[in-house]
Amino acid sequence: MKKLLVFLLATLCILTTGFAEELRSPDGRIAIQFTMGDVDATTKAYYPDGTPYYAVTYDGKPFLLPSRMGFELSGTAEIKHYLRLVGCERTEHRNSWKPVYGEQEQYPDNYNEMVVRLEERLYPHRHLLIRFRAYDEGIAFRYEIPDEKGFESVTLTRELTEFTFPRNTSVWESHGHEGRYYKVYPYEVRPRCELPLTCLTQQGVYGALMEAGNHHYPRAYVEAPYGRSRAHTLRIDLRGEAKSTHGMTTAWRAITLSDTPGGLMERNYLLYNLNEPCKIADTSWIKPGTAMRDTELSTPSALRMIDYCASMGISYVIFDGGWYGKPNDHTSDPALVRAQFHPVTGAPKPNHPGLDLQQVIDYGKQKGVGIFLYVNREGLERYADQIFPLYQKWGIKGIKPGFVQVGSQEWQEWIERLVAKAAEYELLVNIHDAYRPNGFSRTYPNLLTQEGIHGNEQVPNADHNVMLPYTRFTSGAGDYTPGYTRDALQPKHIHRLALPVLYYSPAQFLFWIEKINDEHNRPELEFWRNIPTTWDETRFLSGNIGEYAIVARRKASTWYVGGITNTQPREVEVDCSFLTPGVRYVATLYTEGQNDTVDSKQITLDAKQTLRLPLQSSGGFTLKITPKK
């Protein structure tokens, strides 16, 4: 039931140093204080009078100390000082919405909003609006430049939004779209640090800094602009200029907050709430599911793979780079099948049996297995208008754009236009390489997933894997490609088995470069048979950043539980209170056997039980739990 309560309070006042407007979350635990002044009381950094600041507390504990706001412009005067408050409007919003798919069946969307209206004290007395929202899950804010004299054409060169943390706050920085995570102090953060950024204050408040709604705005990073001189302050670092005419609305700066590290992942839907509702009228064709890759790019291998997928309940087969020739060449036409030629040299492959793509598509349709096609950025830039209707005619279910450009406002707009165009032809999308989630999948849910992650392509160890639920997955789906049968993978098989439960991806590419062999018939892979990729309920049961993680997810009446540990062995507890009280369940428990095998056994469970499980180095466990008949 939708319930919207609105009340407006307009205030006029002359602001002096120390004046504050406060906004609290519906449950009262989170507070935003907006102030204006000429000095940062914590760092004693002086700015001209009329500088805007904001601060954030969680359960009365500081998460952000007063942090300045504003930005620099090109072609006109900056707007960051000499401001005064001329209005403050407050709104309450109470709602919930049901996604096409997600990690929960329904998402709450409850917040209190405060829009502060600022005016320059100096000529030409331009205005700036800052829209703050306080949710139970965290906070968000953005700048809104009105269409008025002095803002006919806006070029924003630097966003001065800062994050000043309490002393001894730690952050987990990452660099590059496939970067590793390292725990550092804010002043140690190097330029172009990726978002989301997970933070932990000395008082035990966890937060994840993110961005959302940057449809016409450059990508944001964070940097430590002052080094040790202001050791606890980070600032937004934009990838290029933001340009607009007749005013501008910036991206949202969002922060999820929690008193547990797993709460950050549970609350990642805050990004969806900051995006527009679904724009696709008929979403019945949008089918999340599992997938695997055909590395041989041939008709015989594809038919064998489709048979395996049909037996395992795997939804899709993808033909990756090379099926239409050199993928990074503008002369390669992704309307033509050229799998028999080497994708780098262009020379014919000896004894290649060829790829009859239409035969494969038709066979897959008979077996209930769809086909995805990889298309590199060059092919999409030049041929998208031609190939999208053609792919729909062929019966292709989705595309995987590769090596897309990211960062600038222009490329952000390009990739979102691409997703919208794909929806017109009922094509699912899995964006690879540097793109990262910002909640846009709510608006266009044909964007099932994206990479932007250091995944199994890089063969990481278990220490990295236990970082991801607390870092990258605080912002949404990630195509990690769990894999299973590859000898090069470092964690134990039981660790790998749990990853599709811990790592959310509506298009879950279970196998990546593993050719079909006897290993694909290992008995524990029964756990992956028909495994869901979207969920009705998600619970983060326990864990610590970089140490271990245990997640439970429900689809209909069946629960899946996955747990992994880092390279250190440990004993973990699984509190079964997430189960329905009074109901008896039967579960299959998978644990580590001898010599990296996987053992399984049937057990009975109820909500009152607690399991104690020993996990070996780089190990884990899984559970599949169903009500007892």
C-alpha positions as CSV (number, residue, x, y, z in Angstrom):
1,M,0.0,0.0,0.0
2,K,1.4,3.3,-1.0
3,K,1.3,6.0,1.5
4,L,2.7,9.5,1.0
5,L,2.6,12.2,3.6
6,V,3.7,15.6,2.6
7,F,4.1,18.7,4.7
8,L,6.1,21.8,3.8
9,L,7.8,24.1,6.2
10,A,9.3,27.2,4.7
11,T,11.7,29.2,6.7
12,L,13.5,32.5,6.1
13,C,16.6,33.3,8.2
14,I,20.0,34.9,8.2
15,L,22.5,32.3,9.0
16,T,25.4,32.7,11.4
17,T,28.2,30.3,12.2
18,G,26.9,27.3,14.2
19,F,23.3,27.5,12.9
20,A,22.1,24.1,11.9
21,E,19.1,22.4,10.2
22,E,18.7,18.7,11.2
23,L,17.1,15.9,9.3
24,R,16.4,12.5,10.8
25,S,15.6,9.1,9.3
26,P,12.1,7.7,9.9
27,D,13.4,5.5,12.7
28,G,15.4,8.3,14.2
29,R,18.7,6.5,14.2
30,I,20.4,8.5,11.4
31,A,20.7,12.3,11.5
32,I,22.1,14.8,9.0
33,Q,23.1,18.2,10.2
34,F,23.4,21.0,7.7
35,T,25.4,24.1,8.8
36,M,27.0,27.1,7.3
37,G,30.0,29.0,8.5
38,D,33.6,29.9,7.9
39,V,35.6,27.3,9.8
40,D,35.8,23.5,10.2
41,A,35.8,23.1,13.9
42,T,37.6,19.8,13.7
43,T,40.4,20.6,11.4
44,K,40.5,24.4,11.9
45,A,40.5,24.8,8.1
46,Y,39.2,28.3,7.3
47,Y,37.1,29.1,4.3
48,P,35.3,32.3,3.4
49,D,32.0,33.0,5.2
50,G,28.9,31.3,4.0
51,T,30.5,27.9,3.2
52,P,27.9,25.0,3.4
53,Y,28.7,21.9,5.6
54,Y,26.9,18.7,6.4
55,A,27.5,16.0,9.1
56,V,26.1,12.6,9.7
57,T,25.5,10.6,12.9
58,Y,24.3,7.0,13.4
59,D,22.7,6.1,16.8
60,G,24.3,9.3,18.1
61,K,27.8,8.3,17.0
62,P,29.5,10.5,14.4
63,F,30.1,8.9,11.0
64,L,30.9,12.2,9.2
65,L,32.1,15.3,11.0
66,P,31.2,18.7,9.3
67,S,32.2,18.3,5.7
68,R,32.1,21.1,3.2
69,M,30.0,21.2,0.0
70,G,30.0,23.1,-3.2
71,F,31.7,23.1,-6.6
72,E,33.7,25.0,-9.1
73,L,32.4,26.1,-12.4
74,S,34.0,27.1,-15.7
75,G,33.0,30.3,-17.5
76,T,31.3,31.8,-14.5
77,A,31.9,32.4,-10.8
78,E,32.3,29.5,-8.5
79,I,29.5,28.6,-6.1
80,K,30.9,27.4,-2.8
81,H,31.2,30.4,-0.5
82,Y,29.3,33.6,0.4
83,L,26.0,31.8,0.6
84,R,23.0,32.2,2.9
85,L,20.0,30.0,3.6
86,V,16.8,31.5,2.3
87,G,14.5,28.4,2.4
88,C,14.1,25.0,3.8
89,E,11.4,22.6,2.7
90,R,10.7,19.3,4.5
91,T,8.9,16.3,3.1
92,E,8.0,12.8,4.4
93,H,7.8,9.8,2.0
94,R,6.5,6.4,3.0
95,N,6.3,3.7,0.3
96,S,7.5,0.3,-0.9
97,W,7.8,-1.2,-4.4
98,K,8.1,-4.6,-6.0
99,P,11.1,-5.0,-8.3
100,V,11.0,-7.1,-11.5
101,Y,13.6,-9.2,-9.7
102,G,16.0,-8.5,-6.9
103,E,17.5,-9.7,-3.6
104,Q,14.2,-9.2,-1.9
105,E,10.6,-9.6,-3.0
106,Q,9.8,-6.0,-2.0
107,Y,11.9,-3.0,-1.2
108,P,11.0,-0.3,1.4
109,D,11.3,3.3,0.2
110,N,10.9,5.4,3.3
111,Y,12.7,8.7,3.9
112,N,12.5,12.2,5.3
113,E,13.6,14.9,2.9
114,M,15.0,18.3,3.4
115,V,15.7,20.7,0.5
116,V,17.8,23.7,1.6
117,R,17.7,26.7,-0.8
118,L,20.8,28.8,-0.7
119,E,21.4,32.2,-2.3
120,E,24.6,34.1,-3.0
121,R,25.2,37.1,-0.9
122,L,27.1,38.6,-3.8
123,Y,25.8,39.7,-7.2
124,P,24.1,38.1,-9.3
125,H,22.6,36.4,-6.3
126,R,22.3,33.0,-7.9
127,H,20.6,30.1,-6.1
128,L,21.7,26.5,-5.2
129,L,19.4,23.8,-3.9
130,I,20.8,20.8,-1.9
131,R,18.3,17.9,-1.6
132,F,19.0,15.7,1.5
133,R,17.3,12.4,2.2
134,A,17.5,10.4,5.4
135,Y,16.5,6.8,5.1
136,D,16.6,4.1,7.7
137,E,19.2,2.5,5.5
138,G,21.4,5.5,5.1
139,I,21.5,9.0,3.6
140,A,21.7,10.7,0.2
141,F,22.0,14.1,-1.2
142,R,22.5,15.9,-4.5
143,Y,22.9,19.5,-5.8
144,E,20.3,21.1,-8.0
145,I,21.2,24.2,-10.0
146,P,18.0,26.1,-11.2
147,D,17.5,27.5,-14.6
148,E,18.1,31.1,-14.0
149,K,20.3,34.0,-14.9
150,G,24.0,33.1,-14.5
151,F,23.2,29.4,-15.1
152,E,22.1,29.4,-18.7
153,S,25.1,27.2,-19.5
154,V,26.8,25.2,-16.7
155,T,30.2,23.5,-16.9
156,L,31.1,22.0,-13.5
157,T,34.8,21.4,-13.3
158,R,35.2,20.1,-9.8
159,E,32.8,18.9,-7.2
160,L,34.0,19.9,-3.7
161,T,31.9,17.4,-1.8
162,E,34.0,16.2,1.2
163,F,33.8,13.3,3.7
164,T,35.5,14.2,7.0
165,F,35.6,11.1,9.2
166,P,36.3,10.8,12.9
167,R,39.8,9.9,14.0
168,N,41.0,6.3,13.4
169,T,38.4,5.6,10.7
170,S,39.5,2.8,8.3
171,V,38.5,2.5,4.7
172,W,38.9,-0.2,2.1
173,E,40.3,1.3,-1.0
174,S,40.4,-0.2,-4.5
175,H,41.8,1.1,-7.8
176,G,40.7,0.1,-11.3
177,H,37.5,-1.7,-12.2
178,E,39.1,-5.1,-11.4
179,G,41.1,-3.9,-8.3
180,R,41.9,-5.6,-5.1
181,Y,40.8,-4.1,-1.7
182,Y,43.2,-2.8,0.9
183,K,42.4,-1.5,4.4
184,V,44.0,2.0,4.9
185,Y,43.4,5.3,6.6
186,P,41.7,8.1,4.7
187,Y,44.9,10.1,4.2
188,E,46.5,7.1,2.5
189,V,43.8,6.8,-0.2
190,R,45.4,7.3,-3.6
191,P,43.7,9.3,-6.4
192,R,41.0,7.7,-8.4
193,C,39.9,5.4,-5.6
194,E,36.8,3.4,-6.7
195,L,33.3,3.5,-5.3
196,P,31.7,2.0,-3.4
197,L,34.1,2.7,-0.5
198,T,33.5,0.8,2.7
199,C,34.3,2.6,5.9
200,L,34.5,1.7,9.6
201,T,34.7,4.3,12.4
202,Q,36.4,3.6,15.7
203,Q,33.0,3.6,17.4
204,G,31.8,0.7,15.2
205,V,29.7,2.5,12.6
206,Y,30.0,0.9,9.1
207,G,29.3,2.9,6.0
208,A,29.5,2.5,2.2
209,L,30.0,5.6,0.0
210,M,28.3,5.3,-3.4
211,E,26.8,7.2,-6.2
212,A,23.4,6.8,-7.9
213,G,21.4,8.5,-10.7
214,N,24.4,9.8,-12.6
215,H,22.7,9.5,-15.9
216,H,24.0,12.9,-17.2
217,Y,26.9,13.3,-14.9
218,P,30.5,12.0,-14.9
219,R,31.6,9.1,-12.8
220,A,32.9,9.8,-9.3
221,Y,35.9,8.6,-7.5
222,V,37.3,9.8,-4.2
223,E,40.8,11.1,-3.3
224,A,42.7,12.4,-0.3
225,P,43.3,16.0,-1.4
226,Y,45.0,17.2,1.7
227,G,47.1,14.2,2.7
228,R,48.3,14.2,6.3
229,S,47.4,17.9,6.8
230,R,43.8,16.9,7.0
231,A,44.3,13.2,7.5
232,H,40.6,12.2,7.8
233,T,39.1,14.0,4.8
234,L,38.3,12.5,1.4
235,R,36.8,14.5,-1.5
236,I,34.8,13.6,-4.7
237,D,37.1,13.3,-7.7
238,L,35.1,13.6,-11.0
239,R,36.1,11.8,-14.2
240,G,35.8,14.9,-16.4
241,E,33.5,17.9,-16.6
242,A,29.7,17.9,-16.1
243,K,27.9,20.0,-18.7
244,S,24.3,21.2,-19.0
245,T,22.2,24.1,-20.2
246,H,19.5,25.8,-18.3
247,G,20.6,24.4,-14.9
248,M,21.8,21.1,-13.7
249,T,21.0,18.2,-11.4
250,T,24.0,16.3,-10.2
251,A,24.3,12.6,-9.3
252,W,23.3,11.4,-5.8
253,R,25.9,10.9,-3.2
254,A,24.7,8.0,-1.1
255,I,25.9,6.3,2.1
256,T,24.5,3.2,3.5
257,L,25.0,2.8,7.3
258,S,24.9,-0.1,9.6
259,D,26.2,-1.3,13.0
260,T,27.2,-4.6,11.3
261,P,29.4,-5.1,8.2
262,G,26.9,-7.4,6.5
263,G,24.2,-4.8,6.9
264,L,25.8,-2.8,4.1
265,M,25.1,-5.5,1.6
266,E,21.6,-6.1,2.9
267,R,20.8,-2.4,2.4
268,N,22.3,-2.0,-1.1
269,Y,18.8,-1.4,-2.5
270,L,19.2,2.2,-1.4
271,L,20.7,2.8,-4.8
272,Y,17.6,1.5,-6.5
273,N,15.4,3.9,-4.5
274,L,17.5,6.8,-5.9
275,N,16.7,5.8,-9.5
276,E,13.5,6.2,-11.6
277,P,10.9,3.4,-11.6
278,C,10.9,0.8,-14.4
279,K,10.4,2.4,-17.9
280,I,9.7,-1.0,-19.6
281,A,6.0,-1.5,-20.0
282,D,6.1,-5.3,-20.5
283,T,8.8,-7.0,-18.6
284,S,7.6,-10.6,-19.1
285,W,10.5,-11.3,-21.4
286,I,13.1,-10.4,-18.8
287,K,14.3,-13.8,-17.5
288,P,17.2,-13.8,-15.0
289,G,19.1,-17.1,-14.9
290,T,22.4,-19.0,-14.9
291,A,24.8,-19.2,-17.8
292,M,28.0,-20.8,-19.1
293,R,30.4,-19.9,-22.0
294,D,31.2,-21.9,-25.1
295,T,34.9,-21.3,-25.6
296,E,35.2,-23.4,-28.8
297,L,32.7,-21.3,-30.7
298,S,31.6,-24.2,-32.8
299,T,28.3,-26.0,-33.6
300,P,29.3,-29.4,-32.1
301,S,30.6,-27.8,-28.8
302,A,27.5,-25.6,-28.5
303,L,25.1,-28.4,-29.0
304,R,26.9,-30.5,-26.3
305,M,26.9,-27.5,-24.0
306,I,23.2,-26.9,-24.5
307,D,22.5,-30.5,-23.6
308,Y,24.5,-30.1,-20.4
309,C,22.7,-26.8,-19.6
310,A,19.3,-28.4,-20.1
311,S,20.3,-31.3,-17.7
312,M,21.4,-28.8,-15.0
313,G,18.7,-26.1,-15.4
314,I,21.2,-23.6,-16.7
315,S,19.4,-20.9,-18.6
316,Y,21.9,-19.5,-21.2
317,V,25.0,-20.2,-23.3
318,I,27.2,-17.3,-24.3
319,F,29.4,-17.0,-27.3
320,D,32.2,-14.7,-26.2
321,G,34.7,-12.6,-28.1
322,G,35.7,-14.0,-31.5
323,W,32.5,-15.3,-32.8
324,Y,32.2,-12.5,-35.4
325,G,36.0,-11.9,-36.0
326,K,38.3,-9.4,-34.4
327,P,36.1,-7.9,-31.6
328,N,38.1,-4.7,-31.2
329,D,38.1,-3.8,-34.9
330,H,35.6,-1.3,-36.3
331,T,35.6,-3.3,-39.6
332,S,34.3,-6.4,-37.8
333,D,30.6,-6.7,-38.5
334,P,28.7,-8.3,-35.5
335,A,26.0,-9.3,-38.0
336,L,28.3,-11.9,-39.5
337,V,29.5,-15.2,-38.0
338,R,33.2,-15.6,-38.5
339,A,34.1,-18.0,-35.6
340,Q,36.3,-20.1,-37.9
341,F,38.8,-17.2,-38.0
342,H,41.3,-16.4,-35.2
343,P,40.0,-13.3,-33.3
344,V,43.5,-11.7,-33.1
345,T,45.3,-12.6,-36.3
346,G,42.2,-13.0,-38.5
347,A,43.8,-16.2,-40.0
348,P,41.5,-19.3,-40.5
349,K,41.5,-21.8,-37.6
350,P,42.7,-25.2,-38.8
351,N,40.0,-27.9,-38.9
352,H,37.4,-25.6,-37.2
353,P,34.0,-27.2,-37.8
354,G,32.2,-23.8,-38.1
355,L,29.4,-22.2,-36.1
356,D,25.9,-22.5,-37.5
357,L,24.4,-19.9,-35.1
358,Q,20.8,-20.3,-36.3
359,Q,21.0,-24.0,-35.8
360,V,22.3,-23.5,-32.3
361,I,19.7,-20.9,-31.4
362,D,16.9,-23.2,-32.6
363,Y,18.3,-26.2,-30.8
364,G,18.6,-24.2,-27.6
365,K,15.0,-23.1,-27.9
366,Q,13.9,-26.7,-28.0
367,K,15.9,-27.4,-24.9
368,G,14.9,-24.2,-23.0
369,V,18.4,-22.7,-23.2
370,G,18.8,-19.2,-24.6
371,I,21.8,-17.6,-26.4
372,F,23.9,-14.5,-25.4
373,L,26.3,-12.8,-27.8
374,Y,29.4,-10.8,-26.9
375,V,29.7,-7.6,-28.8
376,N,32.7,-5.3,-28.3
377,R,32.2,-1.5,-27.8
378,E,33.4,-0.8,-31.4
379,G,30.8,-3.0,-32.8
380,L,28.0,-1.5,-30.7
381,E,29.1,2.1,-31.5
382,R,28.9,1.5,-35.2
383,Y,26.3,-1.3,-35.7
384,A,23.8,-1.3,-32.8
385,D,21.0,0.1,-34.9
386,Q,21.5,-2.7,-37.4
387,I,22.2,-5.7,-35.2
388,F,19.6,-5.2,-32.4
389,P,16.6,-5.9,-34.7
390,L,18.6,-8.7,-36.4
391,Y,19.4,-10.4,-33.1
392,Q,15.8,-10.2,-32.1
393,K,14.8,-11.8,-35.4
394,W,17.4,-14.6,-34.8
395,G,16.1,-15.3,-31.4
396,I,19.1,-14.0,-29.4
397,K,18.2,-13.4,-25.7
398,G,20.9,-11.1,-24.6
399,I,24.1,-9.2,-25.3
400,K,27.4,-8.7,-23.4
401,P,29.0,-5.4,-24.3
402,G,32.7,-5.6,-23.7
403,F,35.4,-3.0,-23.1
404,V,32.9,-0.2,-22.8
405,Q,34.1,3.3,-22.2
406,V,33.2,4.7,-18.8
407,G,33.8,7.8,-16.7
408,S,32.9,10.8,-18.8
409,Q,29.4,12.2,-18.9
410,E,29.2,11.5,-22.6
411,W,30.1,7.8,-22.2
412,Q,27.7,7.4,-19.2
413,E,24.9,8.8,-21.4
414,W,26.0,6.5,-24.3
415,I,25.8,3.3,-22.3
416,E,22.4,4.1,-20.8
417,R,21.1,4.8,-24.2
418,L,22.5,1.5,-25.3
419,V,20.6,-0.4,-22.5
420,A,17.4,1.4,-23.4
421,K,17.8,0.6,-27.1
422,A,18.4,-3.1,-26.2
423,A,15.1,-3.1,-24.3
424,E,13.3,-2.0,-27.4
425,Y,14.4,-5.3,-29.0
426,E,13.9,-7.4,-25.9
427,L,17.6,-8.0,-25.4
428,L,19.0,-8.7,-21.9
429,V,22.4,-7.0,-21.1
430,N,25.5,-8.0,-19.1
431,I,28.0,-5.1,-19.3
432,H,31.6,-6.2,-18.9
433,D,34.8,-4.6,-17.9
434,A,34.8,-1.2,-16.2
435,Y,31.1,-0.4,-15.8
436,R,29.8,-0.5,-12.2
437,P,26.2,-0.5,-10.8
438,N,24.5,2.7,-9.8
439,G,20.9,1.5,-9.4
440,F,20.0,1.9,-13.1
441,S,18.7,-1.7,-13.3
442,R,15.6,-0.5,-11.5
443,T,14.8,1.8,-14.5
444,Y,15.9,-0.7,-17.1
445,P,15.8,-4.2,-15.6
446,N,17.0,-5.7,-18.8
447,L,20.4,-4.7,-17.5
448,L,20.8,-7.9,-15.5
449,T,24.3,-7.5,-14.3
450,Q,27.7,-6.0,-14.9
451,E,31.4,-6.9,-14.2
452,G,33.4,-4.1,-12.6
453,I,34.9,-6.6,-10.3
454,H,38.1,-8.6,-9.6
455,G,36.6,-12.0,-10.3
456,N,37.6,-15.5,-11.2
457,E,39.0,-14.3,-14.5
458,Q,41.9,-13.0,-12.4
459,V,42.1,-16.2,-10.2
460,P,41.9,-14.5,-6.8
461,N,42.5,-16.2,-3.5
462,A,40.1,-16.7,-0.6
463,D,41.3,-13.6,1.2
464,H,40.0,-11.5,-1.7
465,N,36.7,-13.4,-2.0
466,V,35.7,-12.7,1.6
467,M,36.2,-9.0,1.0
468,L,33.7,-8.8,-1.8
469,P,30.4,-9.1,0.1
470,Y,31.4,-6.1,2.3
471,T,32.8,-4.0,-0.5
472,R,31.9,-4.4,-4.2
473,F,28.5,-6.1,-3.4
474,T,27.4,-3.2,-1.3
475,S,26.4,-1.5,-4.5
476,G,24.6,-4.3,-6.4
477,A,25.1,-7.2,-8.8
478,G,28.5,-8.3,-10.0
479,D,29.5,-10.8,-12.7
480,Y,32.2,-12.7,-10.8
481,T,31.9,-15.9,-12.9
482,P,32.3,-18.4,-10.1
483,G,33.7,-21.3,-12.1
484,Y,34.3,-24.6,-10.5
485,T,36.3,-27.1,-12.5
486,R,39.3,-25.0,-13.4
487,D,42.5,-26.3,-11.7
488,A,44.0,-22.8,-11.6
489,L,41.4,-21.5,-9.1
490,Q,42.9,-21.1,-5.7
491,P,40.0,-21.6,-3.1
492,K,38.8,-25.1,-2.3
493,H,35.9,-26.6,-4.3
494,I,33.5,-26.2,-1.3
495,H,34.4,-22.5,-1.2
496,R,33.6,-22.2,-4.9
497,L,30.3,-24.0,-4.5
498,A,29.0,-21.3,-2.1
499,L,29.8,-18.3,-4.3
500,P,26.5,-18.1,-6.3
501,V,24.7,-17.7,-2.9
502,L,27.1,-15.0,-1.6
503,Y,27.5,-13.1,-4.9
504,Y,24.3,-11.6,-6.3
505,S,24.1,-11.6,-10.1
506,P,20.7,-12.1,-11.9
507,A,22.8,-13.4,-14.8
508,Q,25.0,-15.8,-12.9
509,F,27.7,-17.1,-15.3
510,L,28.5,-20.3,-13.4
511,F,31.2,-21.6,-15.7
512,W,33.6,-19.4,-17.7
513,I,36.4,-21.1,-19.6
514,E,35.9,-24.7,-18.5
515,K,35.2,-27.1,-21.3
516,I,32.6,-29.7,-20.7
517,N,34.3,-32.7,-19.1
518,D,33.8,-35.3,-16.3
519,E,34.4,-32.6,-13.7
520,H,31.1,-31.1,-14.6
521,N,29.4,-34.2,-13.3
522,R,30.8,-34.0,-9.8
523,P,28.0,-35.0,-7.4
524,E,28.1,-31.8,-5.3
525,L,27.2,-29.7,-8.4
526,E,23.7,-30.9,-7.7
527,F,23.6,-27.8,-5.4
528,W,23.9,-25.7,-8.6
529,R,21.2,-27.5,-10.4
530,N,18.3,-25.0,-11.0
531,I,19.9,-22.7,-8.5
532,P,18.0,-19.3,-8.4
533,T,19.8,-16.1,-9.3
534,T,17.2,-13.7,-7.8
535,W,15.6,-13.9,-4.4
536,D,12.6,-13.2,-2.3
537,E,14.6,-12.6,0.9
538,T,18.2,-12.1,1.8
539,R,19.8,-12.3,5.2
540,F,23.4,-11.7,6.1
541,L,23.9,-14.1,9.0
542,S,27.4,-13.3,10.2
543,G,30.9,-12.4,9.2
544,N,33.8,-9.9,9.4
545,I,35.4,-7.9,6.5
546,G,38.2,-10.0,5.0
547,E,37.7,-12.9,7.4
548,Y,34.5,-14.8,6.6
549,A,30.9,-14.3,5.4
550,I,27.7,-16.3,5.8
551,V,24.6,-15.4,3.7
552,A,21.1,-17.0,3.6
553,R,18.8,-16.4,0.7
554,R,15.2,-17.6,0.1
555,K,13.4,-18.4,-3.1
556,A,9.7,-19.3,-2.5
557,S,10.0,-21.7,0.5
558,T,13.5,-23.0,-0.2
559,W,16.5,-21.4,1.6
560,Y,20.1,-21.5,0.3
561,V,22.9,-20.7,2.7
562,G,26.5,-20.2,1.7
563,G,29.5,-19.6,3.9
564,I,33.2,-19.0,3.0
565,T,36.4,-18.3,5.0
566,N,39.7,-16.7,4.0
567,T,43.0,-18.5,4.0
568,Q,42.6,-19.0,7.8
569,P,40.7,-22.0,9.2
570,R,38.0,-21.2,11.7
571,E,34.8,-22.6,13.3
572,V,31.6,-20.8,12.5
573,E,28.1,-20.8,13.9
574,V,24.9,-20.8,11.7
575,D,22.0,-19.4,13.7
576,C,18.9,-20.9,12.1
577,S,16.5,-18.3,13.5
578,F,15.9,-17.0,10.0
579,L,13.7,-20.1,9.4
580,T,10.0,-20.0,10.1
581,P,9.3,-20.9,13.8
582,G,7.4,-24.1,14.3
583,V,8.3,-25.5,10.9
584,R,10.6,-28.6,10.5
585,Y,13.0,-28.5,7.6
586,V,15.1,-31.0,5.7
587,A,18.5,-29.8,4.5
588,T,21.4,-31.0,2.4
589,L,24.6,-29.9,4.0
590,Y,27.8,-29.7,1.9
591,T,31.2,-29.6,3.6
592,E,34.8,-30.2,2.8
593,G,36.0,-33.8,2.5
594,Q,39.4,-35.3,2.1
595,N,41.8,-34.0,-0.6
596,D,39.5,-31.2,-1.7
597,T,36.5,-33.3,-2.2
598,V,33.0,-32.3,-1.1
599,D,30.9,-34.4,1.3
600,S,27.1,-34.1,1.7
601,K,24.6,-35.4,4.1
602,Q,20.9,-34.9,5.0
603,I,20.0,-33.2,8.3
604,T,16.8,-31.8,9.8
605,L,16.6,-28.3,11.1
606,D,14.3,-25.8,12.8
607,A,14.5,-22.2,13.8
608,K,15.8,-23.0,17.3
609,Q,19.0,-24.7,16.1
610,T,22.5,-23.5,15.8
611,L,25.0,-25.3,13.6
612,R,28.7,-25.3,14.4
613,L,30.8,-26.0,11.4
614,P,34.6,-26.2,11.1
615,L,36.0,-24.5,8.0
616,Q,39.4,-25.3,6.6
617,S,41.7,-22.7,5.0
618,S,40.1,-21.3,1.9
619,G,37.0,-23.5,2.6
620,G,33.3,-23.0,3.2
621,F,30.0,-24.8,3.3
622,T,26.5,-24.7,1.7
623,L,23.0,-25.7,2.7
624,K,19.9,-26.2,0.7
625,I,16.9,-26.2,3.1
626,T,13.3,-27.1,2.3
627,P,10.2,-27.5,4.5
628,K,9.8,-31.1,5.6
629,K,6.8,-32.8,4.0
